[in-house]
Amino acid sequence: MLYVVATPIGNVSDCSEHAIQVLSSVDFILAEDTRRTKRLLADLGIDAPQLISCFAHNEAKRVNRAMQELQSGKTAALVSDAGTPAVSDPGALIVAQAHKEGIKVVPVVGASSVTAAISVSGFSTPPYHFIGFPPRKKKQKRELLTEVSQLNGISVFFEAGNRVGEFIEILQELLPERELCLCRELSKTYEEIIRMKVSEFPAENVLGEVVLLLGEGDPIVSEESRTQNIKSIAVKLAEEWGISKREAYNLLMKIKPKEGR
């Protein structure tokens, strides 16, 4: 049996009795960072069973070993550094293979920074869309935000504190009128929750992990979409006026307003 165990995102006392019971009884634990898990177990007064590292860069190599142990009748707990495993954290490969091999998978529910952030944001839900960590490159961030801006409901992002300044700068460039809620270090000593218009946010890096919730608003219209719209209008006008599509398109381009007007 494979238990997928949610662990505290900050305050150790948030750990459920069920999670403590499972972590105390399994034969081994698949941990994103064995050092962090050892500290958590010590704080909970649990004698650590066998710990096997299972992080983003070695998870694929751990699948076979984990399945062999589970098929032999052993029980395991899958944990991430904080919160619920396999949600923008390692674990999905292990869980997927367990399902394929007929191993029972049991969720041990608990802390989630996503639902915690939504609950204190003041945004109405549903719907909401969990996006996770944005890509590192600016161009890809802009492309992602253009796609996300088309969605109805709020969008939830994770970001590291040392990259959040750049992300907010791009939001200010593309979606300045939207509301944004920043939740930093949830349930920890220096917890901070701020909500204001994107244009008013300080585009600065911060310490710790961050959850960003982007409110609804007008979508970003890409240059490609604008061109497609003009082409669609040109087709209709060409039929109406009895001229070629190219002629209609050229006429539209002559009367197209300049940027900023």
N, C-alpha and C positions, 0 to 999 in steps of 0.2 A: 504494500500500500504506500502511495506517495501523498504526503500531506503538503499542501501549498500554504505556507504559514505567513500571515501578515505580522510584521513586527513594528514596534513603535517608531514613529518618525521623529521623535524627540524625547518626550517624557516617558520614562521607563514604566511608570505606573499605568500607562495606557495599554500595556500588554494584557491580553485577556487570560482568564483562568484556563480556558481551553487551549490557548497557545502554549502556556506554561506546562500544562499536562502533556501535550504532544511532544514538545521539545525535551521533556524529561524522560520520555518513554521510547522514542524511536532508536533504531540501531545506528543510524548515521544521519548526518545533516549535510546537505549540499548548500554551501554558503558562498555568496558573492565575494565576501572578504572574510576569511577565517579569523582574522585578528579582531574585527569588529564583532563578529558573532561570539567569539570567546568572551569579550568584554560584556556583551549583553547577557550571556548565560551566567557569568559571574555575578552581575548585578541582580539577576533573578534567583540566585542561589541554586543553580542547576549544575550538576557535574557534567562536563562536556562529554558527549559521546564522540565517535569518530567524526571528524570534520573533513569534508572534501571540498576543495575550492571549485567553484563553478561560476566563472565570470564571462564577460562578453567574448574574450579572445580564446577561451579554452572550452566553452560549453560543448561545442561539437565533439571534442575529444572525450568529454566526460559521459556522453550519452550511453555508449556501449557498456562501460563499467557500471554506471548507475542501473541500467536495465538488468545486467547479470545479477547484481546484488538483490534487486527487487524481485526478480524471477525466482531467486533461491528462497524467498519467503521473508526476507528482511523488510523492515519498514524504514521509510526515510522522510525527512522534512526538507522542503526547499525553502530557503529564505534569501532575501536580498539584504542590502545594507540597511534599508529602512522602508517601511510601507509594505505594499503588496507585491510579491514577485511577479515577473513576466509582464508588468505594466511599465513600459519604458525601462525595464531592467531585465537581466538575463532570466532564463527559465522556460521560455516558450518551447524550445527544442526538446527539453527533457519531458515537459508535460505532453507534448504532441506524440512523442515516441511511446510514452506510457499508455496513452489511449490506444495507439496502434497495437501494442502488445497485450492489451486486455488487462492492464494493471489498474486497479481502482485509484482514482485521483480524488482527494478530499480537500475542499477549501477550508482553511481555518481563518475566518474573517477577522478583520481588525482595522488598524489605521490605514487611511488613504488620504494622501495630500490633495488629490483631485476633489473628492467630495468635501473634505474639510474646507478647501479654498472656496468652492462654490457656495457652501453654507454661510460664509461670512462676507461674500461679495455683494450681496444685495441684488444680483441679477436674477431675473425671472427665468426659470427652467421648467419643463423642457422646451425646446431641445438644447442640448449642448454637445459640442464636438471636441473630443480629446485628441489633440494633435501631437503632444509629446514634445521632444526636443527639436527645434528648428535646425536646418543644415547650417554648417559653419560659414559658407561663402555668402557674401552679400547678394550676389546675383540670384542665388538659389533661394535666399530668404525672401527677396522681393517676389520671385515667382510663386513661392508657397503662399505668401500673404495675398497675392492677387487671386489665387484659387480659393483661399479660405474666406476672403471677403464676399464671395458669392453665396456662402452658406447662410441659412436662417438659424438664429440662435447664437449663443455665446461660444467662443472657441477658447480652449484651455491649452496653454503651453507650459512646458518645463524649460528652465534655462539656468545655467550656472551663473552665479553672481558676477564673475569676472567677464561675462559676455553680455550681460543684460543691457548695458549702456548702449551698445551698438544696435541691439534689437529694438530698443525704444526709439533710437534715432530713425531707423527705417520705418517704424510705425508712424512717427511724426511726419515723415516724408509722404507716406502713402495714405494713412487713415487718421489724420490729425483730429477729426471731429468725433471720433468714437470714444466711448468710455473705457477705461482700463483699470483693472484692480490688480495690484501687485501684493502677493503674499510671500513674505520672506521668513525662513526659519520657523515654520509653523510648529507650535507646541514646545518650542525651545525657549531658552532664557531671553534671547533678543528678538523674539517674534515681532514682526512688523506687518501691518495691513494698511495699504493706502489705495484709495480709489479717487480718480479724477479724470478729466478729459486728457486724451493722449497728448495734445499739444502743450499741456501744462506740466507734464511729468518731467522731472530732472533726468536727462539722459546720462546717467552715471552708473558705473559699476558699484556693486555692493558685496558684502560678505555673505557667504552661505548659499543655500539652494533657494530658488525662486519659482513660484507658480504665478503665471500671468493669465488673467482672464480678460478677453477682449469682447466688449459688448457688440450688439448688432448695429447696423448702419448701412449706408449706401455702399454698394460694391465698387471695386476698382474696375474701370473700363480700360482694358489693355489696348494698345495701339492696333493689335491684330483684330480685336473686336470692332474697333472704330472703322477700320478699313473694310471689314466684312459687312458692317451695317451700310456703309456708303455704297458698296457694290450691290447690295440687295436693293437699295433705293434706285440705283442707276438702272437696274434691270427693269423695274416697274415703269420708270420714266421713259426708257427707251421704247417700251411697248406703247405707252400712252402717246408719246410724241412722234412715233414713227421714225426714230433715228437709231443709230447703232449704239450698243452698250458702251463702247469706248467714248463716243461723243457725249453721251449722257454723263458718264463718269467724269470726264474732263470739265464739263460745265459745273458739276457739283463741287469739284475741287477748287474752281475759281471763286465760288461763293462761300466756301467753308471758312468759318471764323478763325482768326489767328489764335494761338494759345494765349490764355490770360484774358481774353475778351469775354 
